[in-house]
Amino acid sequence: MLADYIASLFSTPAMFMQINGLYMVDYKASALRFGVIIGGETFFVNEADLVNQTGLNMCILAIQRQRGGYVVLGIAF
């Protein structure tokens, strides 16, 4: 799964929380450079766009597991 792979790229890997079905990542963790190739061109995602701040010590990963249907490139991109 794409979300699982992206979650593993952080210096402290994001954790999947069964209770809410979301990946959470330590606010101090940094991510490796990540991009998506569309039509032969790579579009890199800004590290700040990979997480949503919660005001706590953990952030919500902006890319989450998909439970079926279509996958949409959204806010993180």
PQR file with spaces between the fields and no chain letter, atoms N, CA, C, O and H, PARSE charges and radii, in Angstrom:
ATOM       1  N    MET     1       0.829   -1.177    0.000 -0.4000 1.5000
ATOM       2  CA   MET     1       0.000    0.000    0.000 -0.0000 2.0000
ATOM       3  C    MET     1       0.877    1.245    0.000  0.5500 1.7000
ATOM       4  O    MET     1       1.921    1.283    0.650 -0.5500 1.4000
ATOM       5  N    LEU     2       0.454    2.233   -0.714 -0.4000 1.5000
ATOM       6  CA   LEU     2       1.210    3.472   -0.821 -0.0000 2.0000
ATOM       7  C    LEU     2       1.352    4.153    0.540  0.5500 1.7000
ATOM       8  O    LEU     2       2.442    4.603    0.893 -0.5500 1.4000
ATOM       9  H    LEU     2      -0.395    2.202   -1.243  0.4000 1.0000
ATOM      10  N    ALA     3       0.278    4.232    1.296 -0.4000 1.5000
ATOM      11  CA   ALA     3       0.330    4.902    2.603 -0.0000 2.0000
ATOM      12  C    ALA     3       1.314    4.214    3.540  0.5500 1.7000
ATOM      13  O    ALA     3       2.038    4.880    4.281 -0.5500 1.4000
ATOM      14  H    ALA     3      -0.607    3.867    1.010  0.4000 1.0000
ATOM      15  N    ASP     4       1.345    2.882    3.510 -0.4000 1.5000
ATOM      16  CA   ASP     4       2.281    2.143    4.361 -0.0000 2.0000
ATOM      17  C    ASP     4       3.721    2.486    3.996  0.5500 1.7000
ATOM      18  O    ASP     4       4.565    2.675    4.872 -0.5500 1.4000
ATOM      19  H    ASP     4       0.757    2.341    2.909  0.4000 1.0000
ATOM      20  N    TYR     5       3.992    2.564    2.699 -0.4000 1.5000
ATOM      21  CA   TYR     5       5.342    2.881    2.234 -0.0000 2.0000
ATOM      22  C    TYR     5       5.734    4.297    2.659  0.5500 1.7000
ATOM      23  O    TYR     5       6.825    4.504    3.190 -0.5500 1.4000
ATOM      24  H    TYR     5       3.307    2.410    1.987  0.4000 1.0000
ATOM      25  N    ILE     6       4.854    5.266    2.429 -0.4000 1.5000
ATOM      26  CA   ILE     6       5.158    6.652    2.788 -0.0000 2.0000
ATOM      27  C    ILE     6       5.347    6.778    4.296  0.5500 1.7000
ATOM      28  O    ILE     6       6.234    7.500    4.751 -0.5500 1.4000
ATOM      29  H    ILE     6       3.968    5.098    1.998  0.4000 1.0000
ATOM      30  N    ALA     7       4.526    6.086    5.068 -0.4000 1.5000
ATOM      31  CA   ALA     7       4.652    6.120    6.530 -0.0000 2.0000
ATOM      32  C    ALA     7       6.023    5.625    6.976  0.5500 1.7000
ATOM      33  O    ALA     7       6.552    6.088    7.986 -0.5500 1.4000
ATOM      34  H    ALA     7       3.806    5.500    4.699  0.4000 1.0000
ATOM      35  N    SER     8       6.595    4.693    6.234 -0.4000 1.5000
ATOM      36  CA   SER     8       7.900    4.125    6.603 -0.0000 2.0000
ATOM      37  C    SER     8       9.065    5.046    6.262  0.5500 1.7000
ATOM      38  O    SER     8      10.182    4.810    6.722 -0.5500 1.4000
ATOM      39  H    SER     8       6.165    4.317    5.413  0.4000 1.0000
ATOM      40  N    LEU     9       8.833    6.091    5.465 -0.4000 1.5000
ATOM      41  CA   LEU     9       9.910    6.968    5.010 -0.0000 2.0000
ATOM      42  C    LEU     9      10.349    7.999    6.047  0.5500 1.7000
ATOM      43  O    LEU     9      11.392    8.629    5.873 -0.5500 1.4000
ATOM      44  H    LEU     9       7.925    6.282    5.091  0.4000 1.0000
ATOM      45  N    PHE    10       9.596    8.182    7.101 -0.4000 1.5000
ATOM      46  CA   PHE    10       9.947    9.182    8.104 -0.0000 2.0000
ATOM      47  C    PHE    10      11.099    8.688    8.971  0.5500 1.7000
ATOM      48  O    PHE    10      11.278    7.484    9.158 -0.5500 1.4000
ATOM      49  H    PHE    10       8.748    7.670    7.242  0.4000 1.0000
ATOM      50  N    SER    11      11.885    9.639    9.502 -0.4000 1.5000
ATOM      51  CA   SER    11      13.022    9.279   10.359 -0.0000 2.0000
ATOM      52  C    SER    11      12.553    8.445   11.553  0.5500 1.7000
ATOM      53  O    SER    11      13.254    7.531   11.986 -0.5500 1.4000
ATOM      54  H    SER    11      11.740   10.617    9.349  0.4000 1.0000
ATOM      55  N    THR    12      11.397    8.751   12.073 -0.4000 1.5000
ATOM      56  CA   THR    12      10.688    7.905   13.034 -0.0000 2.0000
ATOM      57  C    THR    12       9.418    7.484   12.307  0.5500 1.7000
ATOM      58  O    THR    12       8.504    8.296   12.163 -0.5500 1.4000
ATOM      59  H    THR    12      10.827    9.493   11.722  0.4000 1.0000
ATOM      60  N    PRO    13       9.337    6.240   11.846 -0.5600 1.5000
ATOM      61  CA   PRO    13       8.195    5.837   11.018  0.2800 2.0000
ATOM      62  C    PRO    13       6.844    6.151   11.666  0.5500 1.7000
ATOM      63  O    PRO    13       6.673    6.024   12.878 -0.5500 1.4000
ATOM      64  N    ALA    14       5.897    6.562   10.833 -0.4000 1.5000
ATOM      65  CA   ALA    14       4.538    6.829   11.311 -0.0000 2.0000
ATOM      66  C    ALA    14       3.923    5.528   11.815  0.5500 1.7000
ATOM      67  O    ALA    14       4.259    4.443   11.341 -0.5500 1.4000
ATOM      68  H    ALA    14       6.036    6.666    9.848  0.4000 1.0000
ATOM      69  N    MET    15       3.025    5.653   12.774 -0.4000 1.5000
ATOM      70  CA   MET    15       2.362    4.486   13.366 -0.0000 2.0000
ATOM      71  C    MET    15       0.897    4.473   12.942  0.5500 1.7000
ATOM      72  O    MET    15       0.223    5.503   12.989 -0.5500 1.4000
ATOM      73  H    MET    15       2.753    6.535   13.159  0.4000 1.0000
ATOM      74  N    PHE    16       0.404    3.301   12.527 -0.4000 1.5000
ATOM      75  CA   PHE    16      -1.008    3.171   12.195 -0.0000 2.0000
ATOM      76  C    PHE    16      -1.779    2.929   13.480  0.5500 1.7000
ATOM      77  O    PHE    16      -1.487    1.986   14.216 -0.5500 1.4000
ATOM      78  H    PHE    16       0.952    2.465   12.488  0.4000 1.0000
ATOM      79  N    MET    17      -2.755    3.770   13.750 -0.4000 1.5000
ATOM      80  CA   MET    17      -3.550    3.684   14.971 -0.0000 2.0000
ATOM      81  C    MET    17      -4.870    2.983   14.659  0.5500 1.7000
ATOM      82  O    MET    17      -5.724    3.530   13.960 -0.5500 1.4000
ATOM      83  H    MET    17      -2.993    4.536   13.152  0.4000 1.0000
ATOM      84  N    GLN    18      -5.028    1.780   15.178 -0.4000 1.5000
ATOM      85  CA   GLN    18      -6.249    1.005   14.935 -0.0000 2.0000
ATOM      86  C    GLN    18      -7.495    1.730   15.442  0.5500 1.7000
ATOM      87  O    GLN    18      -8.567    1.616   14.848 -0.5500 1.4000
ATOM      88  H    GLN    18      -4.335    1.336   15.745  0.4000 1.0000
ATOM      89  N    ILE    19      -7.354    2.466   16.529 -0.4000 1.5000
ATOM      90  CA   ILE    19      -8.508    3.105   17.160 -0.0000 2.0000
ATOM      91  C    ILE    19      -9.200    4.125   16.249  0.5500 1.7000
ATOM      92  O    ILE    19     -10.423    4.259   16.282 -0.5500 1.4000
ATOM      93  H    ILE    19      -6.483    2.558   17.011  0.4000 1.0000
ATOM      94  N    ASN    20      -8.413    4.845   15.433 -0.4000 1.5000
ATOM      95  CA   ASN    20      -9.014    5.846   14.547 -0.0000 2.0000
ATOM      96  C    ASN    20      -8.738    5.587   13.072  0.5500 1.7000
ATOM      97  O    ASN    20      -9.238    6.315   12.215 -0.5500 1.4000
ATOM      98  H    ASN    20      -7.420    4.736   15.406  0.4000 1.0000
ATOM      99  N    GLY    21      -7.950    4.561   12.762 -0.4000 1.5000
ATOM     100  CA   GLY    21      -7.663    4.217   11.377 -0.0000 2.0000
ATOM     101  C    GLY    21      -6.765    5.207   10.663  0.5500 1.7000
ATOM     102  O    GLY    21      -6.799    5.306    9.436 -0.5500 1.4000
ATOM     103  H    GLY    21      -7.543    3.969   13.458  0.4000 1.0000
ATOM     104  N    LEU    22      -5.952    5.949   11.425 -0.4000 1.5000
ATOM     105  CA   LEU    22      -5.077    6.964   10.844 -0.0000 2.0000
ATOM     106  C    LEU    22      -3.615    6.675   11.158  0.5500 1.7000
ATOM     107  O    LEU    22      -3.286    6.072   12.179 -0.5500 1.4000
ATOM     108  H    LEU    22      -5.924    5.868   12.421  0.4000 1.0000
ATOM     109  N    TYR    23      -2.743    7.123   10.247 -0.4000 1.5000
ATOM     110  CA   TYR    23      -1.313    7.118   10.529 -0.0000 2.0000
ATOM     111  C    TYR    23      -0.983    8.383   11.290  0.5500 1.7000
ATOM     112  O    TYR    23      -1.392    9.477   10.904 -0.5500 1.4000
ATOM     113  H    TYR    23      -3.011    7.612    9.417  0.4000 1.0000
ATOM     114  N    MET    24      -0.233    8.228   12.385 -0.4000 1.5000
ATOM     115  CA   MET    24       0.232    9.350   13.184 -0.0000 2.0000
ATOM     116  C    MET    24       1.758    9.341   13.151  0.5500 1.7000
ATOM     117  O    MET    24       2.388    8.284   13.164 -0.5500 1.4000
ATOM     118  H    MET    24       0.100    7.338   12.699  0.4000 1.0000
ATOM     119  N    VAL    25       2.338   10.536   13.108 -0.4000 1.5000
ATOM     120  CA   VAL    25       3.794   10.648   13.032 -0.0000 2.0000
ATOM     121  C    VAL    25       4.263   11.692   14.046  0.5500 1.7000
ATOM     122  O    VAL    25       3.603   12.711   14.251 -0.5500 1.4000
ATOM     123  H    VAL    25       1.826   11.396   13.097  0.4000 1.0000
ATOM     124  N    ASP    26       5.397   11.431   14.671 -0.4000 1.5000
ATOM     125  CA   ASP    26       5.980   12.360   15.637 -0.0000 2.0000
ATOM     126  C    ASP    26       6.232   13.703   14.954  0.5500 1.7000
ATOM     127  O    ASP    26       6.735   13.749   13.831 -0.5500 1.4000
ATOM     128  H    ASP    26       5.934   10.604   14.504  0.4000 1.0000
ATOM     129  N    TYR    27       5.881   14.792   15.633 -0.4000 1.5000
ATOM     130  CA   TYR    27       6.029   16.118   15.030 -0.0000 2.0000
ATOM     131  C    TYR    27       7.480   16.481   14.735  0.5500 1.7000
ATOM     132  O    TYR    27       7.728   17.380   13.932 -0.5500 1.4000
ATOM     133  H    TYR    27       5.472   14.755   16.544  0.4000 1.0000
ATOM     134  N    LYS    28       8.444   15.810   15.359 -0.4000 1.5000
ATOM     135  CA   LYS    28       9.863   16.077   15.112 -0.0000 2.0000
ATOM     136  C    LYS    28      10.437   15.231   13.977  0.5500 1.7000
ATOM     137  O    LYS    28      11.556   15.482   13.529 -0.5500 1.4000
ATOM     138  H    LYS    28       8.242   15.079   16.011  0.4000 1.0000
ATOM     139  N    ALA    29       9.696   14.246   13.512 -0.4000 1.5000
ATOM     140  CA   ALA    29      10.200   13.331   12.477 -0.0000 2.0000
ATOM     141  C    ALA    29      10.317   14.053   11.138  0.5500 1.7000
ATOM     142  O    ALA    29       9.499   14.912   10.807 -0.5500 1.4000
ATOM     143  H    ALA    29       8.787   14.042   13.876  0.4000 1.0000
ATOM     144  N    SER    30      11.332   13.694   10.384 -0.4000 1.5000
ATOM     145  CA   SER    30      11.492   14.251    9.039 -0.0000 2.0000
ATOM     146  C    SER    30      11.287   13.130    8.025  0.5500 1.7000
ATOM     147  O    SER    30      11.484   11.952    8.321 -0.5500 1.4000
ATOM     148  H    SER    30      11.996   12.996   10.652  0.4000 1.0000
ATOM     149  N    ALA    31      10.888   13.531    6.824 -0.4000 1.5000
ATOM     150  CA   ALA    31      10.592   12.547    5.777 -0.0000 2.0000
ATOM     151  C    ALA    31      11.633   12.619    4.667  0.5500 1.7000
ATOM     152  O    ALA    31      12.218   13.671    4.412 -0.5500 1.4000
ATOM     153  H    ALA    31      10.728   14.489    6.583  0.4000 1.0000
ATOM     154  N    LEU    32      11.852   11.488    4.017 -0.4000 1.5000
ATOM     155  CA   LEU    32      12.682   11.483    2.825 -0.0000 2.0000
ATOM     156  C    LEU    32      11.919   12.176    1.705  0.5500 1.7000
ATOM     157  O    LEU    32      10.698   12.316    1.780 -0.5500 1.4000
ATOM     158  H    LEU    32      11.376   10.633    4.225  0.4000 1.0000
ATOM     159  N    ARG    33      12.614   12.604    0.686 -0.4000 1.5000
ATOM     160  CA   ARG    33      11.969   13.259   -0.454 -0.0000 2.0000
ATOM     161  C    ARG    33      11.063   12.261   -1.163  0.5500 1.7000
ATOM     162  O    ARG    33      11.462   11.129   -1.438 -0.5500 1.4000
ATOM     163  H    ARG    33      13.606   12.491    0.624  0.4000 1.0000
ATOM     164  N    PHE    34       9.850   12.690   -1.454 -0.4000 1.5000
ATOM     165  CA   PHE    34       8.845   11.817   -2.050 -0.0000 2.0000
ATOM     166  C    PHE    34       8.209   12.529   -3.234  0.5500 1.7000
ATOM     167  O    PHE    34       7.839   13.700   -3.142 -0.5500 1.4000
ATOM     168  H    PHE    34       9.526   13.610   -1.231  0.4000 1.0000
ATOM     169  N    GLY    35       8.084   11.814   -4.347 -0.4000 1.5000
ATOM     170  CA   GLY    35       7.458   12.393   -5.530 -0.0000 2.0000
ATOM     171  C    GLY    35       6.615   11.383   -6.270  0.5500 1.7000
ATOM     172  O    GLY    35       6.746   10.174   -6.079 -0.5500 1.4000
ATOM     173  H    GLY    35       8.384   10.863   -4.422  0.4000 1.0000
ATOM     174  N    VAL    36       5.747   11.898   -7.118 -0.4000 1.5000
ATOM     175  CA   VAL    36       4.868   11.079   -7.943 -0.0000 2.0000
ATOM     176  C    VAL    36       5.190   11.383   -9.395  0.5500 1.7000
ATOM     177  O    VAL    36       5.306   12.547   -9.781 -0.5500 1.4000
ATOM     178  H    VAL    36       5.640   12.880   -7.274  0.4000 1.0000
ATOM     179  N    ILE    37       5.334   10.334  -10.205 -0.4000 1.5000
ATOM     180  CA   ILE    37       5.627   10.518  -11.630 -0.0000 2.0000
ATOM     181  C    ILE    37       4.324   10.435  -12.405  0.5500 1.7000
ATOM     182  O    ILE    37       3.612    9.432  -12.347 -0.5500 1.4000
ATOM     183  H    ILE    37       5.239    9.389   -9.891  0.4000 1.0000
ATOM     184  N    ILE    38       4.020   11.509  -13.134 -0.4000 1.5000
ATOM     185  CA   ILE    38       2.829   11.573  -13.980 -0.0000 2.0000
ATOM     186  C    ILE    38       3.275   12.046  -15.354  0.5500 1.7000
ATOM     187  O    ILE    38       3.860   13.121  -15.489 -0.5500 1.4000
ATOM     188  H    ILE    38       4.597   12.324  -13.181  0.4000 1.0000
ATOM     189  N    GLY    39       3.000   11.248  -16.364 -0.4000 1.5000
ATOM     190  CA   GLY    39       3.378   11.624  -17.726 -0.0000 2.0000
ATOM     191  C    GLY    39       4.864   11.859  -17.889  0.5500 1.7000
ATOM     192  O    GLY    39       5.278   12.713  -18.673 -0.5500 1.4000
ATOM     193  H    GLY    39       2.524   10.374  -16.255  0.4000 1.0000
ATOM     194  N    GLY    40       5.676   11.106  -17.151 -0.4000 1.5000
ATOM     195  CA   GLY    40       7.122   11.219  -17.262 -0.0000 2.0000
ATOM     196  C    GLY    40       7.724   12.362  -16.457  0.5500 1.7000
ATOM     197  O    GLY    40       8.945   12.517  -16.440 -0.5500 1.4000
ATOM     198  H    GLY    40       5.340   10.412  -16.514  0.4000 1.0000
ATOM     199  N    GLU    41       6.910   13.159  -15.798 -0.4000 1.5000
ATOM     200  CA   GLU    41       7.407   14.271  -14.992 -0.0000 2.0000
ATOM     201  C    GLU    41       7.196   13.952  -13.511  0.5500 1.7000
ATOM     202  O    GLU    41       6.136   13.467  -13.115 -0.5500 1.4000
ATOM     203  H    GLU    41       5.918   13.033  -15.812  0.4000 1.0000
ATOM     204  N    THR    42       8.220   14.232  -12.699 -0.4000 1.5000
ATOM     205  CA   THR    42       8.130   13.966  -11.267 -0.0000 2.0000
ATOM     206  C    THR    42       7.645   15.208  -10.537  0.5500 1.7000
ATOM     207  O    THR    42       8.193   16.299  -10.698 -0.5500 1.4000
ATOM     208  H    THR    42       9.081   14.626  -13.021  0.4000 1.0000
ATOM     209  N    PHE    43       6.610   15.022   -9.734 -0.4000 1.5000
ATOM     210  CA   PHE    43       6.062   16.086   -8.903 -0.0000 2.0000
ATOM     211  C    PHE    43       6.400   15.744   -7.451  0.5500 1.7000
ATOM     212  O    PHE    43       5.869   14.788   -6.886 -0.5500 1.4000
ATOM     213  H    PHE    43       6.164   14.136   -9.604  0.4000 1.0000
ATOM     214  N    PHE    44       7.292   16.539   -6.859 -0.4000 1.5000
ATOM     215  CA   PHE    44       7.725   16.278   -5.491 -0.0000 2.0000
ATOM     216  C    PHE    44       6.774   16.942   -4.503  0.5500 1.7000
ATOM     217  O    PHE    44       6.245   18.026   -4.749 -0.5500 1.4000
ATOM     218  H    PHE    44       7.723   17.315   -7.318  0.4000 1.0000
ATOM     219  N    VAL    45       6.574   16.268   -3.391 -0.4000 1.5000
ATOM     220  CA   VAL    45       5.682   16.753   -2.342 -0.0000 2.0000
ATOM     221  C    VAL    45       6.526   17.443   -1.280  0.5500 1.7000
ATOM     222  O    VAL    45       7.507   16.880   -0.796 -0.5500 1.4000
ATOM     223  H    VAL    45       7.003   15.387   -3.191  0.4000 1.0000
ATOM     224  N    ASN    46       6.146   18.651   -0.923 -0.4000 1.5000
ATOM     225  CA   ASN    46       6.821   19.378    0.142 -0.0000 2.0000
ATOM     226  C    ASN    46       6.628   18.610    1.448  0.5500 1.7000
ATOM     227  O    ASN    46       5.517   18.175    1.754 -0.5500 1.4000
ATOM     228  H    ASN    46       5.349   19.109   -1.316  0.4000 1.0000
ATOM     229  N    GLU    47       7.685   18.445    2.205 -0.4000 1.5000
ATOM     230  CA   GLU    47       7.617   17.681    3.458 -0.0000 2.0000
ATOM     231  C    GLU    47       6.529   18.218    4.390  0.5500 1.7000
ATOM     232  O    GLU    47       5.851   17.442    5.062 -0.5500 1.4000
ATOM     233  H    GLU    47       8.586   18.799    1.956  0.4000 1.0000
ATOM     234  N    ALA    48       6.362   19.532    4.432 -0.4000 1.5000
ATOM     235  CA   ALA    48       5.344   20.129    5.305 -0.0000 2.0000
ATOM     236  C    ALA    48       3.934   19.728    4.890  0.5500 1.7000
ATOM     237  O    ALA    48       3.019   19.733    5.713 -0.5500 1.4000
ATOM     238  H    ALA    48       6.913   20.163    3.886  0.4000 1.0000
ATOM     239  N    ASP    49       3.753   19.379    3.618 -0.4000 1.5000
ATOM     240  CA   ASP    49       2.432   18.978    3.130 -0.0000 2.0000
ATOM     241  C    ASP    49       2.116   17.514    3.409  0.5500 1.7000
ATOM     242  O    ASP    49       0.990   17.072    3.179 -0.5500 1.4000
ATOM     243  H    ASP    49       4.497   19.375    2.950  0.4000 1.0000
ATOM     244  N    LEU    50       3.089   16.760    3.901 -0.4000 1.5000
ATOM     245  CA   LEU    50       2.859   15.343    4.194 -0.0000 2.0000
ATOM     246  C    LEU    50       2.203   15.116    5.554  0.5500 1.7000
ATOM     247  O    LEU    50       1.753   14.009    5.848 -0.5500 1.4000
ATOM     248  H    LEU    50       4.003   17.119    4.088  0.4000 1.0000
ATOM     249  N    VAL    51       2.149   16.151    6.377 -0.4000 1.5000
ATOM     250  CA   VAL    51       1.554   15.996    7.707 -0.0000 2.0000
ATOM     251  C    VAL    51       0.573   17.127    7.986  0.5500 1.7000
ATOM     252  O    VAL    51       0.706   18.233    7.462 -0.5500 1.4000
ATOM     253  H    VAL    51       2.515   17.050    6.138  0.4000 1.0000
ATOM     254  N    ASN    52      -0.406   16.829    8.816 -0.4000 1.5000
ATOM     255  CA   ASN    52      -1.363   17.826    9.300 -0.0000 2.0000
ATOM     256  C    ASN    52      -1.119   17.998   10.790  0.5500 1.7000
ATOM     257  O    ASN    52      -1.208   17.044   11.563 -0.5500 1.4000
ATOM     258  H    ASN    52      -0.514   15.931    9.242  0.4000 1.0000
ATOM     259  N    GLN    53      -0.809   19.231   11.183 -0.4000 1.5000
ATOM     260  CA   GLN    53      -0.517   19.526   12.582 -0.0000 2.0000
ATOM     261  C    GLN    53      -1.766   19.336   13.442  0.5500 1.7000
ATOM     262  O    GLN    53      -2.875   19.657   13.017 -0.5500 1.4000
ATOM     263  H    GLN    53      -0.737   20.006   10.556  0.4000 1.0000
ATOM     264  N    THR    54      -1.579   18.815   14.647 -0.4000 1.5000
ATOM     265  CA   THR    54      -2.694   18.623   15.577 -0.0000 2.0000
ATOM     266  C    THR    54      -2.580   19.522   16.797  0.5500 1.7000
ATOM     267  O    THR    54      -3.526   19.637   17.576 -0.5500 1.4000
ATOM     268  H    THR    54      -0.677   18.553   14.993  0.4000 1.0000
ATOM     269  N    GLY    55      -1.424   20.162   16.967 -0.4000 1.5000
ATOM     270  CA   GLY    55      -1.189   20.957   18.162 -0.0000 2.0000
ATOM     271  C    GLY    55      -0.649   20.124   19.312  0.5500 1.7000
ATOM     272  O    GLY    55      -0.382   20.646   20.395 -0.5500 1.4000
ATOM     273  H    GLY    55      -0.655   20.069   16.334  0.4000 1.0000
ATOM     274  N    LEU    56      -0.490   18.840   19.076 -0.4000 1.5000
ATOM     275  CA   LEU    56       0.052   17.929   20.081 -0.0000 2.0000
ATOM     276  C    LEU    56       1.428   17.469   19.623  0.5500 1.7000
ATOM     277  O    LEU    56       1.988   18.059   18.700 -0.5500 1.4000
ATOM     278  H    LEU    56      -0.707   18.416   18.197  0.4000 1.0000
ATOM     279  N    ASN    57       1.985   16.442   20.235 -0.4000 1.5000
ATOM     280  CA   ASN    57       3.296   15.922   19.850 -0.0000 2.0000
ATOM     281  C    ASN    57       3.243   15.017   18.631  0.5500 1.7000
ATOM     282  O    ASN    57       4.281   14.562   18.150 -0.5500 1.4000
ATOM     283  H    ASN    57       1.530   15.963   20.985  0.4000 1.0000
ATOM     284  N    MET    58       2.046   14.753   18.129 -0.4000 1.5000
ATOM     285  CA   MET    58       1.881   13.887   16.964 -0.0000 2.0000
ATOM     286  C    MET    58       1.144   14.650   15.867  0.5500 1.7000
ATOM     287  O    MET    58       0.319   15.520   16.145 -0.5500 1.4000
ATOM     288  H    MET    58       1.203   15.122   18.520  0.4000 1.0000
ATOM     289  N    CYS    59       1.453   14.311   14.630 -0.4000 1.5000
ATOM     290  CA   CYS    59       0.771   14.874   13.470 -0.0000 2.0000
ATOM     291  C    CYS    59       0.047   13.745   12.746  0.5500 1.7000
ATOM     292  O    CYS    59       0.382   12.572   12.910 -0.5500 1.4000
ATOM     293  H    CYS    59       2.123   13.604   14.405  0.4000 1.0000
ATOM     294  N    ILE    60      -0.940   14.107   11.951 -0.4000 1.5000
ATOM     295  CA   ILE    60      -1.657   13.132   11.139 -0.0000 2.0000
ATOM     296  C    ILE    60      -0.997   13.095    9.771  0.5500 1.7000
ATOM     297  O    ILE    60      -0.822   14.135    9.137 -0.5500 1.4000
ATOM     298  H    ILE    60      -1.212   15.060   11.817  0.4000 1.0000
ATOM     299  N    LEU    61      -0.632   11.911    9.315 -0.4000 1.5000
ATOM     300  CA   LEU    61      -0.058   11.765    7.983 -0.0000 2.0000
ATOM     301  C    LEU    61      -1.117   12.153    6.959  0.5500 1.7000
ATOM     302  O    LEU    61      -2.253   11.685    7.042 -0.5500 1.4000
ATOM     303  H    LEU    61      -0.774   11.066    9.830  0.4000 1.0000
ATOM     304  N    ALA    62      -0.766   13.000    5.997 -0.4000 1.5000
ATOM     305  CA   ALA    62      -1.735   13.500    5.017 -0.0000 2.0000
ATOM     306  C    ALA    62      -2.146   12.434    4.005  0.5500 1.7000
ATOM     307  O    ALA    62      -3.146   12.599    3.306 -0.5500 1.4000
ATOM     308  H    ALA    62       0.156   13.380    5.929  0.4000 1.0000
ATOM     309  N    ILE    63      -1.391   11.351    3.921 -0.4000 1.5000
ATOM     310  CA   ILE    63      -1.720   10.261    2.998 -0.0000 2.0000
ATOM     311  C    ILE    63      -2.089    9.057    3.851  0.5500 1.7000
ATOM     312  O    ILE    63      -1.281    8.583    4.650 -0.5500 1.4000
ATOM     313  H    ILE    63      -0.579   11.217    4.489  0.4000 1.0000
ATOM     314  N    GLN    64      -3.306    8.565    3.680 -0.4000 1.5000
ATOM     315  CA   GLN    64      -3.826    7.492    4.514 -0.0000 2.0000
ATOM     316  C    GLN    64      -4.202    6.287    3.666  0.5500 1.7000
ATOM     317  O    GLN    64      -4.272    6.372    2.440 -0.5500 1.4000
ATOM     318  H    GLN    64      -3.962    8.950    3.031  0.4000 1.0000
ATOM     319  N    ARG    65      -4.441    5.174    4.329 -0.4000 1.5000
ATOM     320  CA   ARG    65      -4.874    3.950    3.647 -0.0000 2.0000
ATOM     321  C    ARG    65      -6.214    4.179    2.956  0.5500 1.7000
ATOM     322  O    ARG    65      -7.075    4.902    3.458 -0.5500 1.4000
ATOM     323  H    ARG    65      -4.384    5.105    5.325  0.4000 1.0000
ATOM     324  N    GLN    66      -6.371    3.551    1.801 -0.4000 1.5000
ATOM     325  CA   GLN    66      -7.614    3.621    1.031 -0.0000 2.0000
ATOM     326  C    GLN    66      -8.385    2.332    1.250  0.5500 1.7000
ATOM     327  O    GLN    66      -7.808    1.248    1.171 -0.5500 1.4000
ATOM     328  H    GLN    66      -5.672    2.964    1.393  0.4000 1.0000
ATOM     329  N    ARG    67      -9.659    2.429    1.520 -0.4000 1.5000
ATOM     330  CA   ARG    67     -10.466    1.243    1.805 -0.0000 2.0000
ATOM     331  C    ARG    67     -11.237    0.751    0.592  0.5500 1.7000
ATOM     332  O    ARG    67     -12.220    0.028    0.752 -0.5500 1.4000
ATOM     333  H    ARG    67     -10.128    3.310    1.584  0.4000 1.0000
ATOM     334  N    GLY    68     -10.838    1.107   -0.576 -0.4000 1.5000
ATOM     335  CA   GLY    68     -11.544    0.682   -1.782 -0.0000 2.0000
ATOM     336  C    GLY    68     -11.890    1.888   -2.631  0.5500 1.7000
ATOM     337  O    GLY    68     -11.698    3.030   -2.215 -0.5500 1.4000
ATOM     338  H    GLY    68     -10.039    1.695   -0.706  0.4000 1.0000
ATOM     339  N    GLY    69     -12.393    1.630   -3.804 -0.4000 1.5000
ATOM     340  CA   GLY    69     -12.737    2.729   -4.695 -0.0000 2.0000
ATOM     341  C    GLY    69     -11.509    3.327   -5.343  0.5500 1.7000
ATOM     342  O    GLY    69     -10.467    2.679   -5.445 -0.5500 1.4000
ATOM     343  H    GLY    69     -12.548    0.701   -4.142  0.4000 1.0000
ATOM     344  N    TYR    70     -11.637    4.549   -5.772 -0.4000 1.5000
ATOM     345  CA   TYR    70     -10.558    5.234   -6.469 -0.0000 2.0000
ATOM     346  C    TYR    70      -9.638    5.951   -5.495  0.5500 1.7000
ATOM     347  O    TYR    70     -10.069    6.416   -4.441 -0.5500 1.4000
ATOM     348  H    TYR    70     -12.483    5.075   -5.689  0.4000 1.0000
ATOM     349  N    VAL    71      -8.377    6.032   -5.859 -0.4000 1.5000
ATOM     350  CA   VAL    71      -7.408    6.794   -5.086 -0.0000 2.0000
ATOM     351  C    VAL    71      -7.294    8.165   -5.735  0.5500 1.7000
ATOM     352  O    VAL    71      -7.155    8.270   -6.954 -0.5500 1.4000
ATOM     353  H    VAL    71      -8.027    5.654   -6.716  0.4000 1.0000
ATOM     354  N    VAL    72      -7.352    9.210   -4.927 -0.4000 1.5000
ATOM     355  CA   VAL    72      -7.318   10.578   -5.426 -0.0000 2.0000
ATOM     356  C    VAL    72      -6.079   11.273   -4.886  0.5500 1.7000
ATOM     357  O    VAL    72      -5.793   11.194   -3.691 -0.5500 1.4000
ATOM     358  H    VAL    72      -7.465    9.124   -3.937  0.4000 1.0000
ATOM     359  N    LEU    73      -5.337   11.956   -5.763 -0.4000 1.5000
ATOM     360  CA   LEU    73      -4.236   12.798   -5.308 -0.0000 2.0000
ATOM     361  C    LEU    73      -4.880   14.086   -4.824  0.5500 1.7000
ATOM     362  O    LEU    73      -5.463   14.828   -5.614 -0.5500 1.4000
ATOM     363  H    LEU    73      -5.569   12.020   -6.733  0.4000 1.0000
ATOM     364  N    GLY    74      -4.779   14.351   -3.534 -0.4000 1.5000
ATOM     365  CA   GLY    74      -5.503   15.481   -2.971 -0.0000 2.0000
ATOM     366  C    GLY    74      -4.613   16.517   -2.345  0.5500 1.7000
ATOM     367  O    GLY    74      -3.617   16.939   -2.933 -0.5500 1.4000
ATOM     368  H    GLY    74      -4.305   13.748   -2.892  0.4000 1.0000
ATOM     369  N    ILE    75      -4.971   16.923   -1.156 -0.4000 1.5000
ATOM     370  CA   ILE    75      -4.350   18.053   -0.475 -0.0000 2.0000
ATOM     371  C    ILE    75      -2.838   17.932   -0.363  0.5500 1.7000
ATOM     372  O    ILE    75      -2.132   18.923   -0.550 -0.5500 1.4000
ATOM     373  H    ILE    75      -5.779   16.580   -0.678  0.4000 1.0000
ATOM     374  N    ALA    76      -2.327   16.757   -0.064 -0.4000 1.5000
ATOM     375  CA   ALA    76      -0.872   16.605    0.095 -0.0000 2.0000
ATOM     376  C    ALA    76      -0.118   16.924   -1.190  0.5500 1.7000
ATOM     377  O    ALA    76       1.065   17.262   -1.147 -0.5500 1.4000
ATOM     378  H    ALA    76      -2.900   15.952    0.088  0.4000 1.0000
ATOM     379  N    PHE    77      -0.792   16.821   -2.332 -0.4000 1.5000
ATOM     380  CA   PHE    77      -0.152   17.081   -3.608 -0.0000 2.0000
ATOM     381  C    PHE    77      -0.514   18.445   -4.113  0.5500 1.7000
ATOM     382  O    PHE    77      -0.065   18.846   -5.186 -0.5500 1.4000
ATOM     383  H    PHE    77      -1.753   16.547   -2.367  0.4000 1.0000
